[in-house]
């Protein structure tokens, strides 16, 4: 897979150029994020209508910002535009993005996600949907058009054990982020727990993961960029807990202490060389290819290159 860059947002025409190049080079999927630049749905429709083979997936859309009915109609519309080429990556984002940027309460995110996926699946199956949940209540909704002719896989963005287990239980795939190869087998173990809970296996389950990659000779400049990027994630509680569980607790303590003291440069310098080596790939093309193979050997079925310069 190839991810449209997150930290260096591109206008839609440039996203299309990148998607077409990915398609020509044999990539399987182009992933489109939704944070604070282009909205994912517009970009997905634009890219899907101007490419021929490559799959287009959201990576990710927060379920809090649209109702499940809207997400179901969106998936059905995209599925009719590009049959067999759409993937819906869904998640719950973060307290900062949902609570501060969108002004929506960040409450019980996993329970909300479970309800949303349940409703979306029923809509895509063409059912008449009535639902009484903790977060969503609807009565007698049904698509007025035929449901998609080909299934639309649902991916869940997951970090911690509980969300991984939920993905294994109710999704068709998972989208991992900032995970070192050494932590992938443990993540797969939690996916298997969820799959067993649903009475199924992980056969056919797609394990995708974003990998920050910079191909080139200016290694030090790229590593400095990666350190700043990691710092922005490390100050988010969910990522701090995740990085700590991956063995980077000392780094998280340093970043947190410096950030709270207003020492931004100190926080960035707290991102150690071993942390950078584990969570990004920087160097010549051959080196980058080999490191991506390490992720596949660890269990990713779809490494997703997220390029940066």
N, C-alpha and C positions, 0 to 999 in steps of 0.2 A: 504494500500500500504506500501511498504518498499523501502527506498531509499538507494542505494549504498553510503556509506559515502563519503562526499565531502572533508572535511578537513584532513582526514586520508586516503589518496588514497590506494586502494588495488590492487595488481597484479590480472590479469584476473582469474587465478585458484582460488584465494580466493574469488573473486566476485561470481564465480560459486558455491562455497560451500555455500555462504550466500544465493544466489538465490534458491538453492535446499532446504535449510533449510526453507526459507520463503514459498516455494511451499508446503513442507511437513506439515507446521504449518497452512496452509489454507489462506495465504495472496492472495490477488487478483492480484496485480500488483507489479513488481519490476521496479523501476525508475533508469535510468542511466544518470548521468550528463556528460557534456563535458566542462571542463574548461582548465586544463593544465596537465592532466595525460593521461588516456586512451581516445581514441576517442570513441564517443558514438556508432557509426555504427558498428565498429568491435566488441565492447562489446555486443551490442544487438544481433548480429548474433551468437556470441559464446554462450551467455546465452540461446537464443531461441532454438538453435539446441541441447542443452544438458538439456533441461527441457521439461515437457510434458503438463502441464496445465496452469501454471502461465502466466499472460500477461507480456510483456516486453515493456517498454515505455521509450522514451528519455525525460529527464527532466533537461535541455533542450538542443536543438541544435540551435545556433544562425543562423538566415537565411542569414546573411551577408557573412558567411564563405564558403557557397556552393551556386551554382545557383539553382533556383527553378527546373530546369530540372533534375539536379543531385539529389536533394531532392525527386523529384517525382519518379525517377528510384530507389532510395534507398528504399523508402516506398514500392514500388511495389515488389522489390526483397525480402525485409523482410516479406512482406505479403504472398509471395509464399512459403517462408521457414517455417512460422508459421501462417497458416491461422486463422484469428480471434483472434490472440494473440498479435498484434502489435499496439502500440499507438505512434503517432508522436507528441512530445511536442516541440514546436517551440517558439522562442522569439528573442529579439534583444540584449540581454546581456547588456554590459555597455561600456561607452566611453573608460575606461582603457583597457578592454579586446579587444574590436574591434579596437579602434584607436591605442593604444600603442603596444599591443601584435601582432595583425594581420596586422597592418598598413593599415587598410581600413577606409575610411572616415565614421564617425558616423553621418550621415545626415538623417533627417526626418525618424527616425526608424519606426514609425507607418505606414507611407505611404508605405515604403518598405515591411513591413510585410504583409500588405493587398494585395499588388501585388503578393508577393510570394505565399501566401495561395491560391489566385485565380488561379494561374498557376498550382500549385501542385494538386488542386482538379480536374482541367480539365484533367491533365495527368492521374490521377488515375481513371478517368471515361472512359479512353480509347479514348478520343477525339483527333483529329488533332488540335494542338494548334498554333494559331498565336496571338501575343499579342504586343501591342504598349503602353507601360507605361512610367512613368517618370524614372524608374530604370531598367526595364527589357524590352527588345525588342527581340522577336523571331518569327520565321516564319516556319510554316508547320512541327512542331515537333509532333511525335506520337510514343508511345511505340511500339516496334516491337514484343513484347510478349503480351499475354493476361493480362489485368489489374487484380488486386487482386480479388479473388472470394468472399471475404468478406470485408466489409467496414473497412477502417483504420481511426479511429477517430483522429482528429487533436486537440491538446490542445494548448492554448496560455498561456505563462507565463505573468502574469499581476500583477502590483502593483497599479498604479494610476487610477483615474476615467476613463480617455480616453481609456487606454489600456483594462480596464475591459469591457467597452462598446463595444470595437472592438471584444473582445472575445465573448461576448454575441451575437454579430451580425453575425460573420463568422465562429466560431469554434464549436466543439462538446463538448469541456470541457475547463476548466481553471485550471492552476496550480498556486496556491498562495504560498507565501514564507514569513516566519517570520511575520505572521499576528496573533495578539491576538484574542481570541474568540469574544471579544466585538466589534471588527471591521468587523467581517464577515457579519453580516446583511447589513451593509452599502455597502460592496463590492457586495453582491448579488443584491442590489438595482441598482447598475450601470450595472451589467450583464443584468438585466431585461430591462433597458433602451435600451441597444444594441439589445436585442432579439426583442423587440417591433419594433425597427427600421427595422428589417428584416422581420417583419410580422410573428413572431413565439413566442413560449413560451420557458421556461426553462425545460419543461418536457423532461426527458432523458438526460439533460445536466449534465455532471459530474463536480462537484466542488471539486477539489483535493487541498490539501495543505500540504506542508512540515512542520513537527513538530519535533524540536530537542528534543530527549528523551535520558536520561541516567538513567538506572535502577540500583540502588545500594545504599549502605549505606554511601559512602564518598561524601556526598552532597556538602560540601564546595569546594572540589577540582573540582567537576563537574561544579559548578556555576562559578568558576574562569575561567575554560575553555570556558564556554558559554559567559562570559563577554568579553573575548578576541575575540571570534568569532563575537559577536555583534559589537564590535568596528571596525572590518574590514569592516563590511557592513555600519556602520553609517557614515564613511568618504566618501562613495559614494553618490553623490548628490541625485539620485533618491530615494535611501533608506532613506537618511536623511529627505527628504520631506515627505516620507511615514510615517516614525516613528513620525515625528512632527504631522502629521494629525491624528495619533493614540493616541495623547495625551502625547508624550514624548519630547516636545519641549525643556524643561529645560535640559534634558539629552543631546540632540543634540547640544545645545549651549556649554555645558561643554566639550563634546568630541571634537567638532570642535576647540574650543579655545586651548585646551591642545595639540591637534595633530598639529595644525599650529605652536605652540611654540616649537615643538619637544619633548614634554612631553608625551611619549607613556604610561607610567605607570599612569599618571594623566588622560589620555583619557580613559583607561580601568576602572579606579576607578569611572569615571563619569557614568558608566552603573549602575544605581540604583537597589536596591533589587526589587522594584516594576516592573522595566523594565524586569529583569530576570524572575520574576514570570509570567509575561504576555507572554513572547516569548520563553519559554523553559519549559521542564518538567524534574525534577530531584527528585529522591527519590525511595522508595520501589515500587515493582511491582503493588500492589493494588492502591497506590496513582497515579501512572502513568496511569493505566487503567481508573481511574475515570476522570482524567484530559483530556484524549483523548475523553471520552464521552462528555465532555463539548464542545469540538470542533464540534462534531456531532450535539449536541443540538443547537449549534449556526448556523448550516447550511452546514457544510462540508458533501458531500456525499462520499468522500474518504479521510479520514485522512491518511497521508503518514508519517510513522515513519522514521525519519532520526536519526539513533543511533549514539551516541558518548560516549567516555569513558574519 
